[in-house]
Amino acid sequence: MANQYVDVNTLKYFLYQVHQMEDLLEKERFQDHDKEALNLYLDSVKEFADKELYPYFKEMDENPAHHKDGKIYVHEQVKTMMHKGGELGLISAGFDYEDGGMQIPLMANTAAYYILDAANNHMPGYTGLTQGAAELIIHFASQELKDTFVPKMLTGEWGGTMCLTEPQAGSSLSDIVTKATPTDEGYYKISGQKIFISGGDNQFTDNVVHLLLARIEGAPKGTKGISLFIVPKNRPTADGGLEPNDVTAVADFQKMGQKGYCTTHLGFGDKDGCRAWLVGEANKGLHYMFLMMNGARIAVGRGASGIASAAYYASLQYANERPQGRKLSSDGRKNPEEKQTLIINHPDVRRMLLLQKAVVEGSMSMVFLAAKYYDLEATATTKEEKLKYNTLLEMIIPVVKTYPSEAGIHSVNNGLQILGGYGFCSDFILQQYIRDIRISAIYEGTTGIQSQDLLGRKMTLNNGQGLQLLAEEINATLAEAKNYDNLKAYAAVMEEKLALTQKVLQHLMPHALKGDYERYLADASIFMEFFSLVLMGWCWLEIGVTAQKDLLIGSNELPEEFYEGKLETLEYFFAYELPKTTSQAEILMNPSTVTIKKEKELIH
Amino acid sequence: MANQYVDVNTLKYFLYQVHQMEDLLEKERFQDHDKEALNLYLDSVKEFADKELYPYFKEMDENPAHHKDGKIYVHEQVKTMMHKGGELGLISAGFDYEDGGMQIPLMANTAAYYILDAANNHMPGYTGLTQGAAELIIHFASQELKDTFVPKMLTGEWGGTMCLTEPQAGSSLSDIVTKATPTDEGYYKISGQKIFISGGDNQFTDNVVHLLLARIEGAPKGTKGISLFIVPKNRPTADGGLEPNDVTAVADFQKMGQKGYCTTHLGFGDKDGCRAWLVGEANKGLHYMFLMMNGARIAVGRGASGIASAAYYASLQYANERPQGRKLSSDGRKNPEEKQTLIINHPDVRRMLLLQKAVVEGSMSMVFLAAKYYDLEATATTKEEKLKYNTLLEMIIPVVKTYPSEAGIHSVNNGLQILGGYGFCSDFILQQYIRDIRISAIYEGTTGIQSQDLLGRKMTLNNGQGLQLLAEEINATLAEAKNYDNLKAYAAVMEEKLALTQKVLQHLMPHALKGDYERYLADASIFMEFFSLVLMGWCWLEIGVTAQKDLLIGSNELPEEFYEGKLETLEYFFAYELPKTTSQAEILMNPSTVTIKKEKELIH
């Protein structure tokens, strides 16, 4: 197939075989769905992506969303994304029946969006953020607010955004200053500026519903004084119409990538006429927002993996078509009389392709696993079960957001290298993927922030019981792997890596116990790299165990090469990626304090 | 200073203190120069770069060089670069007096171009390639050809290029098919297509002199049948004028970065009227070209390091101005009552800045070292001395080209991350540096090609005597380091790393001895990463020894913080970068053959 951007066989294999999505469908919430129905949905999404997303990918890069005369203009195809996508269920599919949804698992929804991300990463954010905004309203707002705003969001007639960042408060949400003033009419009046608002406006939806963080006058300082509001671009009038709500598209941000996905600077209440409705209780805004954060972080990991997937297939196609150079003969020379070989036959090119495949598929599997934990938490029937899956999700979520992003950047970079000089040229698509994927390491908490979360909060979650629980899951995979001769060695390596994780943590913990958190967290980003690879080792071993089983039972759903290809990529991961943890542990246990500020300033 | 892009103090410190450039000035060739005169030259280049290059950097990105109506149009400032740059000596400075040059060392010339690269990497290629083309003519062409072409190239009235790549022959020069047909008039007629020709044409020079590789009819296949020709865009007429020479600018390549530096597709002899003059002997073209290759590879490493330098200072400035977040208190919490801190105070940001500084300055030092070996080879008075410095240069050259490029990309990527969301935005400059630097890993032999050269040729050069010679140089630095208590430990680590290098090579060599070159070279790129860090460890230790000496003798040329900052960056390098070699060695000694093509195709 020309212009492949995702392997649907792998995607379905990971959903059903590796992560057993059918077990989820036994849950009451999902009982109306079966494998066939979900596959039909995924296939219709793939068809939609093939037809409506992929063909516009380059065009959206070349004609960026932009600000003109106080308005934001986006590519015309955004209209199709919102309206046809809305019809297809891309906004509503996961919601309750009573809220207009289809109650499909997040796993299935994540797989659907994975396809969209891979096809054209400039588009899924428009429906995705509308879904997120609607979700906040559904979960925390009054019935009246739900009735007013949600239905038109689910059809894509209205868009939705999240307004968090302010110029003086990027990663530091405690410094938000946007002001909400109560009125006697029940609504609040908002005044402030929000920046980096994705999908902040467009010319195709009748309205955009902003979910905005602000501080009610007199609220406590810091994160405990932040409230969540619905602030529509146009507010509904008593007669069912809409009137402007003093929300201004002040400017946009032009970017190095993802240019079709507008990033806006919005002004609220410049003319003192911006009305807002409180969601839930006052001062609980950040709490509500953070309940959505795991979903948002899964989405960023998913998007990065999707972009890396599309880049991988572009590189693979090139490597399979481009003749260049010759294989070395046994005297180490090349014979110019011989025909040139395809570059896929050069080990260095194969190494880069395997690197891409390992990152893309490993990330995909990890993203699906996170969605599965999310679904298991959401459908748990006991408190213990809920806590278990919530804990497992919390433990892996910083990695689920970060590894696909950071390793994805590295993977696409290798993909570009496979094309040589052409990779740098605009006529080839790799240069766009490399520009697009770069934002992933910044969205929804930078890698630095995720790393502080991983080491600072998650490693000590529930006094270390979180890590214990995760280790049990990993050990279950290792126990299975030991049943297969060709996987035993990998299980043994993973055991070493788990022991190494303990050793590293035992080395770092005393700093935290002494109250020296700066020192404890100084190398959190290195710990992130380390722990990511350990989790990826587990994910790949899980894939390997599943593929090995299917090979042995002679499953004939897919050609043998499919399963062998998974085992080959597992081998690559353990030979080329996982060993990096040895050095990372060495770095983490190095006594140097060179990154901690000295009295004298030496960096200049 | 606002908008710093290079630290001239560091640059001069590396030239004179670390690499003792004054010793070079004792050589007969350079005897007319002293430190003061060379510093005057460097200062005038810096002034030129401040005024004529840096201010146009963003503009050249936003208004790319382009092809229109059969012509290539470049930014107007290229005119200044060629003509004023020519006047300043940027083309001629290194050449002999008798050829119109100033006989300055390549070290000084490299330092001058480093400043230009850092100021605006879209520009130095125009004069740099003209210099390279003139150098080929001067070294290998007849006096008549020299007299005809060189003088106007040195003033920048005429440009120059290197025409190697063809559509079917990228990295594989043995597959060149451009045809040269002898005529009775002494010249040849050329017919063929060349792509990726940097600086291939422009509207500001009266002529462009192409140094082109082609195959004379009937020549042997492969690299042994390639000849070098002078092919001017316009050929000189008997009356001192110029007439068109049937060289066509067929198209240009639009790129993700370095957009102001035109990359062209040139057609030769479409109308059978393209005349060319043979340089030197027939079939020796590739040999001549490769004699220039070390210089070209130093230039690519230099350029990458220069871009990374400019990116570092942009990140540093941002980190010193941007307040965000708070330091952690001893209970691990942040106090929102406290003022936000500057992000340079966060260890994770400091780590990224130190990473940038370590890469930028380490690369700069290595590039200067390569230029020094080049100068020492060029001025050697005995055969042994010449061989020694030629060998040393050959040993490090693949790393000199590759480490600044690959680590530079990584460094700029970290620089962008320091800016968070702003880093992704076009209003901030990091996104341009990251796009510009990406080509460095591809120019003049990709990282894969350099790695094959490093492991395949250089590690076994002169039966291993090359490696021995290099080890002696490194050991001399270690011996010096052992004189200082605070450097002893680093010397010990370096000794371990040298032993590890031997171990890795002993593990790999048997494959080569068995004639299994494919296997021997399969992980050449990993070996490149490994060996690069070992050499960088040496370079940083050399810087450390020098700085430590100056601290002890209380040199007051620069503030103490300057020397301490070098020692701090040395510490960073040994704590965070060099340990990566442990894992790389593990990967290199892993028995997996997963990257070598199987009978069944498993990558899909």
Contacts between the chains, C-beta under 8 A, distances in Angstrom:
chain1	res1	chain2	res2	distance
A	7	B	604	7.7
A	165	B	421	7.2
A	168	B	323	7.7
A	168	B	340	7.9
A	169	B	324	8.0
A	170	B	324	5.8
A	170	B	420	5.3
A	170	B	421	6.3
A	171	B	324	6.2
A	171	B	325	6.4
A	171	B	420	6.5
A	172	B	324	5.3
A	172	B	325	4.6
A	172	B	326	7.7
A	172	B	340	6.6
A	174	B	334	7.2
A	174	B	336	4.8
A	175	B	336	7.6
A	175	B	340	6.4
A	196	B	421	5.0
A	221	B	336	4.7
A	221	B	337	6.3
A	222	B	336	3.0
A	222	B	337	8.0
A	223	B	336	7.3
A	253	B	425	4.8
A	253	B	426	7.8
A	253	B	427	7.4
A	254	B	425	6.8
A	254	B	426	4.2
A	254	B	427	7.3
A	255	B	424	5.2
A	255	B	425	5.5
A	255	B	426	6.2
A	255	B	431	7.4
A	256	B	424	5.9
A	256	B	425	7.8
A	256	B	426	6.6
A	256	B	431	3.8
A	256	B	434	7.4
A	256	B	435	6.7
A	257	B	424	7.2
A	263	B	425	7.9
A	316	B	603	6.8
A	316	B	604	7.3
A	323	B	168	7.7
A	324	B	169	8.0
A	324	B	170	5.8
A	324	B	171	6.1
A	324	B	172	5.3
A	325	B	171	6.3
A	325	B	172	4.7
A	326	B	172	7.7
A	327	B	518	6.6
A	328	B	517	4.1
A	328	B	518	5.3
A	328	B	521	7.0
A	329	B	517	7.7
A	330	B	515	3.6
A	330	B	516	7.4
A	330	B	517	7.1
A	331	B	515	6.9
A	332	B	456	7.0
A	332	B	512	7.1
A	332	B	515	7.6
A	332	B	517	4.4
A	334	B	174	7.3
A	336	B	174	4.8
A	336	B	175	7.6
A	336	B	221	4.7
A	336	B	222	3.0
A	336	B	223	7.3
A	337	B	221	6.3
A	337	B	222	7.9
A	340	B	168	7.9
A	340	B	172	6.6
A	340	B	175	6.5
A	344	B	597	7.9
A	344	B	603	7.1
A	345	B	597	5.3
A	346	B	448	7.6
A	347	B	518	6.4
A	347	B	521	7.3
A	347	B	522	3.8
A	347	B	523	7.7
A	347	B	595	4.3
A	347	B	596	5.3
A	347	B	597	7.7
A	348	B	448	4.4
A	348	B	451	7.2
A	348	B	452	7.8
A	348	B	521	8.0
A	348	B	522	7.3
A	348	B	524	6.7
A	348	B	525	5.6
A	348	B	595	7.5
A	349	B	448	7.5
A	350	B	595	4.6
A	350	B	596	7.4
A	350	B	597	6.7
A	350	B	603	6.7
A	351	B	522	7.4
A	351	B	523	7.4
A	351	B	525	7.0
A	351	B	595	4.3
A	353	B	603	5.3
A	354	B	594	6.6
A	354	B	595	6.4
A	354	B	603	6.8
A	357	B	603	6.6
A	409	B	413	7.1
A	413	B	409	7.1
A	416	B	438	7.3
A	417	B	441	6.5
A	417	B	442	7.3
A	417	B	446	6.7
A	417	B	447	6.8
A	417	B	448	7.5
A	420	B	170	5.3
A	420	B	171	6.6
A	420	B	442	5.9
A	420	B	446	5.9
A	421	B	165	7.3
A	421	B	170	6.3
A	421	B	196	5.1
A	421	B	442	5.6
A	423	B	442	7.1
A	424	B	255	5.2
A	424	B	256	5.8
A	424	B	257	7.2
A	424	B	438	6.3
A	424	B	439	5.1
A	424	B	442	6.1
A	425	B	253	4.8
A	425	B	254	6.8
A	425	B	255	5.5
A	425	B	256	7.7
A	425	B	263	7.9
A	426	B	253	7.8
A	426	B	254	4.2
A	426	B	255	6.2
A	426	B	256	6.6
A	427	B	253	7.4
A	427	B	254	7.3
A	431	B	255	7.5
A	431	B	256	3.8
A	434	B	256	7.4
A	434	B	438	7.4
A	435	B	256	6.7
A	435	B	435	7.3
A	438	B	416	7.3
A	438	B	424	6.2
A	438	B	434	7.5
A	439	B	424	5.1
A	441	B	417	6.5
A	442	B	417	7.3
A	442	B	420	5.8
A	442	B	421	5.6
A	442	B	423	7.0
A	442	B	424	6.1
A	446	B	417	6.7
A	446	B	420	5.8
A	447	B	417	6.8
A	448	B	346	7.6
A	448	B	348	4.5
A	448	B	349	7.6
A	448	B	417	7.5
A	451	B	348	7.3
A	452	B	348	7.8
A	456	B	332	7.1
A	512	B	332	7.1
A	515	B	330	3.6
A	515	B	331	6.9
A	515	B	332	7.7
A	516	B	330	7.4
A	517	B	328	4.1
A	517	B	329	7.7
A	517	B	330	7.1
A	517	B	332	4.4
A	518	B	327	6.6
A	518	B	328	5.3
A	518	B	347	6.4
A	521	B	328	7.0
A	521	B	347	7.2
A	521	B	348	8.0
A	522	B	347	3.8
A	522	B	348	7.3
A	522	B	351	7.4
A	523	B	347	7.7
A	523	B	351	7.4
A	524	B	348	6.7
A	525	B	348	5.6
A	525	B	351	7.0
A	526	B	576	7.7
A	561	B	600	5.7
A	561	B	601	6.9
A	561	B	602	5.8
A	561	B	604	7.3
A	564	B	600	6.8
A	564	B	602	5.4
A	565	B	602	4.0
A	565	B	603	6.7
A	565	B	604	6.4
A	568	B	594	6.0
A	568	B	598	7.7
A	568	B	602	4.6
A	568	B	603	7.8
A	571	B	592	5.9
A	571	B	594	4.7
A	572	B	592	7.7
A	572	B	594	4.9
A	572	B	595	7.5
A	574	B	592	7.9
A	575	B	587	6.8
A	575	B	590	4.7
A	575	B	592	3.8
A	575	B	594	5.9
A	576	B	526	7.7
A	576	B	587	5.7
A	576	B	590	7.8
A	576	B	592	8.0
A	579	B	583	4.8
A	579	B	586	4.4
A	579	B	587	5.1
A	579	B	590	7.0
A	580	B	580	7.6
A	580	B	583	4.7
A	581	B	583	7.4
A	582	B	582	5.4
A	582	B	583	4.7
A	582	B	586	5.8
A	583	B	579	4.8
A	583	B	580	4.7
A	583	B	581	7.4
A	583	B	582	4.7
A	583	B	583	3.9
A	583	B	584	7.7
A	584	B	583	7.7
A	586	B	579	4.4
A	586	B	582	5.8
A	587	B	575	6.8
A	587	B	576	5.7
A	587	B	579	5.1
A	587	B	580	8.0
A	590	B	575	4.7
A	590	B	576	7.8
A	590	B	579	7.0
A	592	B	571	5.9
A	592	B	572	7.7
A	592	B	574	7.9
A	592	B	575	3.8
A	592	B	576	7.9
A	594	B	354	6.6
A	594	B	568	6.0
A	594	B	571	4.7
A	594	B	572	4.9
A	594	B	575	5.9
A	595	B	347	4.3
A	595	B	348	7.5
A	595	B	350	4.5
A	595	B	351	4.3
A	595	B	354	6.4
A	595	B	572	7.5
A	596	B	347	5.4
A	596	B	350	7.4
A	597	B	344	7.9
A	597	B	345	5.4
A	597	B	347	7.7
A	597	B	350	6.7
A	598	B	568	7.7
A	600	B	561	5.6
A	600	B	564	6.8
A	601	B	561	6.9
A	602	B	561	5.7
A	602	B	564	5.4
A	602	B	565	4.0
A	602	B	568	4.6
A	603	B	316	6.8
A	603	B	344	7.2
A	603	B	350	6.8
A	603	B	353	5.4
A	603	B	354	6.8
A	603	B	357	6.6
A	603	B	565	6.7
A	603	B	568	7.7
A	604	B	7	7.7
A	604	B	316	7.3
A	604	B	561	7.3
A	604	B	565	6.4
